[in-house]
């Protein structure tokens, strides 16, 4: 049961990403630069992935885990951009995908070293 509780935020956040990317226009999105929102959107995804992994599996984080988290987070980012091809008014953007990856890498490395330092 505890395993599932740690993965719920990650799963719900994925649904939120999918929902937001299915909207033709997100109100208020013009107030935050697109690059910043993509960076933090997928940075948060990687943090939730780390929480699910470390707390859900009750495992000490290893480098192999970090690579898997980065890889699967990036696959989610790719699927998000591909999904937008089918949404009126939205496009597949390599620039958005680049900032998704930067957010994933930055927060994954930050969390990894934070967890290593605390143990």
C-alpha positions in Angstrom: 0.0 0.0 0.0 2.8 2.4 0.9 4.4 1.6 -2.5 1.3 2.9 -4.3 1.0 6.0 -2.2 4.5 7.2 -3.3 3.7 6.6 -7.0 0.3 8.4 -7.0 1.7 11.9 -7.3 3.9 10.9 -10.3 1.0 9.2 -12.1 -1.4 12.1 -11.4 1.2 14.6 -12.6 1.5 12.7 -15.8 -2.2 13.0 -16.3 -2.0 16.7 -15.7 0.8 17.1 -18.3 -1.3 15.1 -20.8 -4.4 17.2 -20.0 -2.6 20.5 -20.3 -0.9 19.5 -23.6 -4.4 18.6 -25.0 -5.6 22.2 -24.6 -5.3 24.4 -27.7 -4.4 27.4 -25.4 -3.6 27.5 -21.7 -4.8 30.7 -20.1 -2.2 32.7 -18.3 0.6 30.8 -20.0 1.8 34.0 -21.7 2.9 35.4 -18.3 5.6 32.7 -18.0 8.1 32.2 -20.7 7.6 28.9 -22.5 11.2 27.8 -21.8 10.8 28.3 -18.1 7.5 26.4 -17.8 8.9 23.5 -19.7 12.1 23.4 -17.6 10.2 23.3 -14.3 7.3 21.2 -15.6 9.6 18.3 -16.4 12.0 19.1 -13.5 9.1 18.4 -11.2 8.2 15.3 -13.1 11.7 13.9 -12.4 11.5 14.9 -8.7 8.2 13.0 -8.4 9.8 10.1 -10.3 12.7 10.1 -7.8 10.2 10.1 -4.9 8.3 7.2 -6.3 11.5 5.2 -7.0 13.3 5.8 -3.7 10.3 5.8 -1.3 8.1 3.4 -3.3 10.8 0.7 -3.9 12.5 1.5 -0.6 15.8 1.5 -2.4 19.0 3.5 -2.1 19.4 5.5 -5.3 22.2 4.4 -7.6 23.5 5.9 -10.8 21.7 3.3 -12.9 18.4 4.5 -11.4 19.2 8.1 -12.3 19.8 7.1 -15.9 16.5 5.2 -16.0 14.6 8.1 -14.4 16.2 10.5 -17.0 15.5 8.1 -19.9 11.8 7.5 -19.0 11.2 11.1 -18.1 12.5 12.1 -21.5 10.3 9.5 -23.1 7.3 11.1 -21.4 8.5 14.5 -22.7 8.8 13.1 -26.3 5.3 11.6 -26.0 4.0 15.0 -24.8 5.4 16.7 -27.8 4.1 14.1 -30.2 0.7 14.3 -28.6 0.6 18.0 -29.3 0.9 17.3 -33.1 -2.8 16.2 -32.9 -4.0 19.2 -30.9 -5.3 22.1 -33.0 -3.1 25.1 -32.5 -0.2 23.1 -31.0 3.0 21.8 -32.6 5.9 19.5 -31.9 8.7 21.7 -30.8 12.4 20.7 -30.5 13.0 23.8 -28.4 10.3 22.8 -25.9 11.8 19.3 -25.9 15.2 20.7 -25.2 14.0 22.6 -22.2 12.1 19.5 -21.0 15.4 17.6 -21.1 17.3 20.4 -19.4 14.8 20.4 -16.5 15.0 16.6 -16.3 18.8 16.6 -16.2 19.1 19.5 -13.8 16.7 18.3 -11.2 17.7 14.6 -11.6 21.4 15.5 -11.0 20.5 17.9 -8.1 18.3 15.3 -6.4 20.8 12.5 -6.9 23.6 14.5 -5.2 21.3 15.7 -2.5 20.3 12.1 -1.7 23.9 10.9 -1.9 25.0 13.6 0.5 22.3 12.9 3.0 23.1 9.2 3.4 
